[in-house]
Amino acid sequence: MKLKRTWMKGELNSKILVNRPDKQVVLTIIHKDTEIDSFQSDDSVTLFVVGGKLKLHTRKESIILKEGQLLKLHKKVNYSFTTWKETVFLLTIVNR
């Protein structure tokens, strides 16, 4: 993923690993000091940090997710995140 042109230009890079009507799993790598603006999913979302660190922000709190940690967000939760080091994570969206 680091050999892709988008990554070399400083953008995040993602690869869809599973794409079914009921579930989507996306592997994403982002550069250090990256801010991802707010998202809201109509479905539940799980974030698993494969490497690095994410600081996840919701309206209620901010949480630091380190390598090996997992977080599930319920439907309709607005979230954004920032990194301060290169980070790889799996995003799983379950449609119910």
N, C-alpha and C positions, 0 to 999 in steps of 0.2 A: 504494500500500500504506500510505502514511503517513496517508491520509484515513480509514482503517478505524477503527472504534470501539475495537477491541482495542489498536491502536497508541497511540491517544490516551489510553488508560487506563494506558499504561506497559508493556504486554505486547509480546512479540515478535509479528511477523506473518509468515505464510508463505503461499506460493501454489504449488500443485502445477502444474508446467509439463508434465511427462511422467508418465503413470501407466499403465505396461504391466506385464504379468506378469514380464518379465525386467529391467525398469529403472524407476526412479522418480527424477525430478529435481524438487527443491524449492528455490524461491527464498525466502530468509529474511532479514528485517531485524530487528536487535535493538538496543535502546537501549544507550547507554554504561553502563559499570559493571554489566553483567549477568553473572550466573553461571548456567550451564546445568549441571545435575547430570549424573551419569554415565549414559551410554548404552552399550549393547552391541548391535551388529548381527550377525545371523547371516550377513550378506552383506558383500561388500567395499563400502567407502564412500570417496567422493572429496569433498573440500572444496575449493572454489575461492572465494577472497575477492575479491569484486567491488569493494568499497570498505570502508575501515576496517581493523581489526586484530583478530585472534583469538589468544588464548593457549590452545592445545590441550594438555590434560593426558592422558597415558596412564600406566599403571603404571610404565613404564620411564623416561619423560622428559616434559618440557614443551617445546613448540615455539611460537614466535611466527610466525604467518602474516600477512603484510602484503598490501595490495592487489595483485592480480595473481598471487599465489602459489597453488599447488595442492599438495594432500597426499592421498595414497591410504593408507587403512588396510585391512589384511587382515581377513578374517572373524574374528569372536569377540574383537575388541579392545575393551576398555572404554575410553571416553574421556569427557571433559567439557571445557568451555571457559569462558573469561571474556573480557570485553571491557572496554576503558577508553575507548572512543569508539564512536559509532554505527557499526554494521557490517552490511554486506550480503554474503551468501554463497550460493553454490549448493551444495546437498548432492545428490550422485548416489549412489544405492544400486543396485548391480547384483546381481541374483539369478541364481545359477548352480547 
